[in-house]
Amino acid sequence: MKINLAVLFGGRSVEHEISVISAVQAMGSIDKEKYNIIPVYMTKKSEFYTGEKLFDINNYKDIPALLEECTECVFVRSEGKVQLIRRKMKKFGANLISDVDVAFPIVHGTNVEDGALQGYLQTLDLPYVGCDVLASAVGMDKYVMKILLKEAGFPVLDCCRFAAFDLDRIDECVAEVEKKFGYPVIVKPINLGSSVGISKASDKDGLVKAMESAFEFSDRVLVEPAVVQLKEINCSVLGDSESAEASVCEEPVQAKDEDILSFEQKYVGGGKSGGSKGMASLKRKIPADITPEQEQTIRKLAVDAFRNLGCCGVTRIDFMIDMATDKIYINEINTIPGSLAFYLWEPKGVKYTELLERMIRLALKRHRQAEKINYTFDTNILSMGGGFGAKGSKGSKL
């Protein structure tokens, strides 16, 4: 009997379209002999739809027309299992779309990759692929990630964090940055990926403009010193806290006149006929043009950081090498990387279908382990009768 696998993608995120690309790629490679794939598209208004039309990337050119041919649905838990049912119930006929055995979130960005969706799936007690709630939240918040990694002894750049209300004291914020770092600096939203809202500032006016731009996408921003002689290196990790391994390293190639790898370079530039292959379309050097010693250091740091943060499934960890000092820094971790970083595993002989299978097995393993933990007591204090009052046990006169 096939395993019912719900692939969730889209969502209320600025990386919505990238999620669609990543998911369609994955659904085309999942072992269909073993899994019954149920596509679940989340609109930008957080509505859930399913249907056969969702498998074809060409159908997403007209989303309203696509949804007209799909079924709006919801997840429910009943009688010890999770089911996907019609949201608009029919008076006659079946309303059950399918039982769901495991969920595979292929989502990017806020509201979906940051632990929110993972918490929903965990509340349903539905096994799901990828990082758990905490690791997802930590991976999305660049400041929290830095603090935890720095405390554990990992190399990260120092930073300043500001909230939206700090715009009322922008001169003080600028003075703090200038005193701590000087210029140039990088300004980025604290909880976004795909280079959205990120810019470089070389003076006060540029810093103010960069912060205002970043605040359009997040209520908190991060400012850190720019590495002038920068080489970017990415490395994927597959596994869980118990055991994990690193992929080959890649070196993204950006335009000579660009300070930061842009959204368009990552996802648009390499597509054919105006399309996109997600992160797989990015120009890159594989393997990266680094020394064997640098590669060994980066791959070990990647695995150690992955396990330290309690990650699961596949992540991509982005590094920076300061070519002036040869120092290596962890930049950020992507808990659900674009295209699931499959292109970093194929050079190691791990085909995309195998990568996806290993990710699903890790999800089922975590769920089996969780079932061994007691989350409730057999004793029900409510069965003891009245006397508790509105203030609970502290208000009781017993």
Order of alpha helices (4+ residues) and beta strands (2+ residues): beta-alpha-beta-beta-alpha-beta-beta-beta-beta-alpha-alpha-alpha-beta-alpha-beta-beta-alpha-beta-beta-beta-alpha-beta-alpha-beta-beta-alpha
